[in-house]
Amino acid sequence: MKVSLDAKVRRELERVYETAACAKDRQKAQVLLLATEGIYSYQRLGEIVLRSRATVINWFNAFLSGGLDALLGDCGRSGRPSKLTGEIQGAMAKGLEDGRWVTSGQVKEWLRKEHGVARAGSTVRYWLGKLGGAHKVPRPVHAKKDEALAEDFKAHLYERLAALGVPSGARVRVWAADEARYGLHDRLRRCWSLRGRRAVKRMQMDYEWGYVFGAVDVIGGDSEFLLMPSVNLGFSLMFLRQIAEREPDAHHVVIWDNAGFHQRPGDAALPQNMCLLPLPAYSPELNPVEKLWEIVRDEVGNRVHGTIAAMDDAVAKAAKALYDSPEKIMRVVGDGWLRLQANALYKII
């Protein structure tokens, strides 16, 4: 594409390109100035200014038919009124909050059937984005989960910690603990790839497993890890003793779930300097260690390890990187309800 511009028009386009407040007018001026070189196609001009080929063609047609007056100055023009009324926005926001839809196509159909609004899929996705929507993989939650119990645990953790009967004057360390299974037949992880090309990863179909126990000090970011071939009461007790031995003179509070292979509060086998605080049932999201497992899986996923011993080494390496980075663990734990209330406990005991 090539156009010829007289000196007056060129000067005006250069002025618009350099000084105009309207970004759209600057793009139009840039396209016309580039077109004078005669080396760019409509498609390439659109790529340069991040516009479609059709839009660039429309700009040229406007200029050729009406000059600069027809091309420039439409930044303040209003388009057709949006069909996204306040009522529809509220209903759509509520649907996003409830996880009502799986695809944008379902939202498109909902708009058509319930509100009489027919729009292209791209417009629907734009509206969803404006309302803060994002296409996510949801985390499953057990049907038996009691939301009220989970919220009560978060709201009153301080009282629960204070009621544990920790010896007066003792240094207290509050840990969150959990374990995760890994194996040769592992789950695929999201990965970066080239746009337009399908991402393919080899998978190993061998059913061999290992388990990693993990605990984090929710105040200081220290961590402990232990790799085991399975889970049982004996291995859980071994891990609890490892935590207690981290600082023998301190009193350790361990927050974890009520798995069948976990010790219960008051178990005679517990270390003398340790007590347990169980999480509400079916509430893994309350445990920050769950986020660490996602980091570990990102490090070891999408690879064929060959043997469970090789995968043990990969998991151990990922855990060691976390062990050496308390500051990273504290970013995972955050400054929310857990750290705030545990830190208050340090101050009263």
C-alpha positions, 0 to 999 in steps of 0.5 A: 500500500502506498499513498502520496501526501502533499506537504501541508497534509504531511505536516499536519499528520506529523503534528498529530502523530507527535502531539495529539492527545487522542491515541487513535488519531496518532495511530491513524497519522502513523499509518498514513505516514508509513504508507508513503514509503510503499513497503507495508501491506494493510496487514503489516500496518495493522500489526504495527499499530495493533489494529485489524487489517479491516480497520486500517482499510476503513481508515484509508477509505475515510481519508481518500473519500474525505481527507483529514477531516473525515479521518481524524477527530472521532475520539470523542464520538459516542458509539451505540448505547451499550446493552450491558445495563446495570441490571445485567451487569449485576446479574452477570457479576453474581453469576461470576461469583457463583461460578455459574458458567463454564464457557463464555458461550453459556454466558452468551446463551444466557444473555440471549434467553434471559435478557434478549441481548444477542452479542458476538462471543468476543463482546461477551468475553470483553464484558466478562473481563470488564466485570473482573472475570477470568477463565480459571480451573476451579479447585474442588471442594467436598460436598460435606464442607461446612463453610460456617465452621471454616469461617469460624476457625479463621475468625477465632484462631487466636482464641483456639491457640490461646486455649491450648494451655501452652506453658507460661513464658515459653517461646511458641512456634506455630506451624501449618503442616500437610503432606502431598502425594507425587508419582511417576504417573503425574498430572500435567501442569499448565505451561507456556507455549507458542500461540497457535501451537498445541502443547504436547508433553510426554507422560509416564504411565507407571503407578509408583508413588511417594509422599512429601510431608511439609510444615511452615512456621507461619511467623518466621517462614522456616520450613521442614520437609520429609519424604516417605514411601507412604503415609501412616501414623508412624511416619506422621509421628516421625515428622512431628518429632522432626518439627519438635527437634527443630527448636527443643526449647520452644513449644510447637503448635501444629495446625493440620487436618484430621486425616486418619494417619494423623495424630490427634490432640492429647496423643501420648506419643506426641513430643512433650513440647508440642500440641496439635490444633485440627483444621475443620473437615474438608477445608484444605484451603485454610492450610498455606502448605497446600500452596507450597505443593503447587510450587513443587508440582510446577518444578517437577511436572511435565517431565518423565523422571524414569524411576521413583528414586529420580522423582524423589530427588526432583521433589527433594530439590524443589523442597530444598529450594523452599527450605532455603527461601523463608522469604518466599514461604512468607509470601505464600503464607501472606499477612492475612488471618493466619499470620496475624492471629498467630503473631498475636499469640506470640505476644501474649504467651 
